[in-house]
Amino acid sequence: MTTSTPSDGVTPRYPDSRDILEKLRFLPDEGQIWLGEQRMLLMQLQTMAAFRHEIIHTLGLKRAKSFFLRLGYHSGLKDAELARAVRGQEMSVEDGFLTGPQLHSLRGLVKVIPLALEIDPGRGHFYGEFEWQDSYEVAIIEQLESALDEPVCWMQLGYACAYSSQFLGQEIQYREVECRGRGDARCRIIGKPAHEWEDHATFAEHFREDPLIDELYELQSRIAYLEDDIARHKGDEHYRPIGQSPAFLGALDLIDRAARSEVPILLLGETGSGKEIMAHRAHQQSDRAEGPFVAVNCAAIPPDLIESELFGVEKGAYTGAVQSRAGRFERAHGGTLFLDELAELSPRAQAALLRALQEKQIERVGGQQSYAIDVRIVAATHGDLMERVQDGRFRADLFYRLNAYPVMIPPLRERRDDIRLLAEHFLARFECHYHVKTLGFSDQAMAMLRVHPWPGNIRELQNLIERGVILAGDGNSINEQALFGQQPLPARGQVLGPGGQLTSALDETGGEATTRLAALCQSILDGGISLDALEEALLEQAYREAGSNVSAAARRLGMSRAALDYRLKKRGML
């Protein structure tokens, strides 16, 4: 395959990488490495060689190639997001684009040499040509395999396609036209808009699941359909309990044990911990599953209306009662009645409820006729009912009747192993609801979800995920700020020093940085250096060290490009 190089012959230059290195953090005491909001790994080359070898021999060469192309593709999507966040606002599109090759080199995967780069977003034009030196995928092939008949840098090729497509907002495809892994003198890739490649449709098939995975997905779809069918038969899938932590499974086991009995269940737990979900579970697992499930929030109904809501009302019972209507007990006949916020019932409503439970009959407000009821009671409260009994605010006889089978629902902070499951569940729900497809949670966002105290429990988590999906939008990761609405915490751990060694990350708001700044200020004052001379020297040095790149110099000085451009022109440096 041959191609022509751009006519201007200008070799692209990388912008200063300091802003990228500042995003790299090492936390050896916690076993973590971070690049921006993404957690990284240091892994032996031999481990990746063994992994690749096993995938090839398990799936075959064709499927293995597609697998590693997709693996690299996912990494490229994440890096495009990081590049826009770090450089998307201050750099030219060309310099911003070169963040991807810099990130690739930073990870030790390959040294990327840009040979040619043409980007014209207005016309949709793109041409990129790069040389890969010391590719880790070539090193793997040299260790485990003889030279193949085709290029071998699959992950890197997938990365380049995804990064360019995501960064530029149009489908870009690359081809590795030379590869040392097949005996060529070097590794070289060329990238163009997909439609400019004759085989673009065939190549794009690599980024879709191969037949083996398609078969697995088809089987999974069939299983999911059967599970949904069972769920529809037993109740609303919306109320399916989710979790695998011991505390949650223990509560679920208690619910299931009592479900087929007629014993009243009293659910105890904090607001938002999922008591109604557990009430639905008790109903769905019971012999009453074909009957109605009726829920009433006792705290949401005014005390003077609670009786009519529970037991119904006859026409003319009070002003405004223009017709007779059934109450919740009658509507739940043959099924389950869920009384949420039970502790908020008025004394009169408590007496009426006790009578209904004892006699299994109710009378509508203003009526004389008794109605037989067949209702299973599941009640819930977030307060301490025993304390209310002792204070005289709740009837003791009603308490002991409802407290026959108490179940404590654990708060979310006691079931942190379930946070990821719940978060992914809500993510899928809200992506479907808002018709978007995010890139999921950033590692930092998921780490913050796990350490958050969750005073609002699952309801709070659900609201945060909805907020995150809305703010992230289509094609982006949900980061910490999208979830919690706050700026990221100051960087911790260690960073790479000028010589490549690990040094402490300094918080510029205090600590060692403050001490050094104070010493520097004192030195400047003692030396009799004026503020004007100091500013000019800083501007000149930053501009010179950035290779006359205004954007890079502005980042080092912590100001906008426009502000630095103004100052440089004012002093005649530009």
Secondary structure by P-SEA (a helix, b strand, c coil): cccccccccbbbbbccaaaaaaabbbcccccccccccbbbbbbbaaaaaaaaaaaaaaccaaaaaaaaaaaaaaaaaaaaaaaaacccccccaaaaaaaaaaaaaaaccccccccbbbbbccccbbbbbbbbcccaaaaaaaacccccccccaaaaaaaaaaaaaaaaccbbbbbccccccccccbbbbbbcccccccccccccccccccaaaaaaaaaaaaaaaaaaaaaaaacccccbbbbccaaaaaaaaaaaaacccccbbbbbbcccccaaaaaaaaaaacccccbbbbbbccccccccccccccccccccccccccbbbbccccccccbbbbbcccccccaaaaaaaaaaaaccccccccccbbbbbbbbbbbbbcccaaaaaaaccccaaaaaaaacbbbbbbcccccccaaaaaaaaaaaaaaaaaccccccccaaaaaaaaaccccccaaaaaaaaaaaaaaacccccccccccccccccccccbbbccccbbbbbbcccccaaaaaaaaaaaaaaaacccaaaaaaaaaaaaaaaacccaaaaaaaacccaaaaaaaaaaaccc
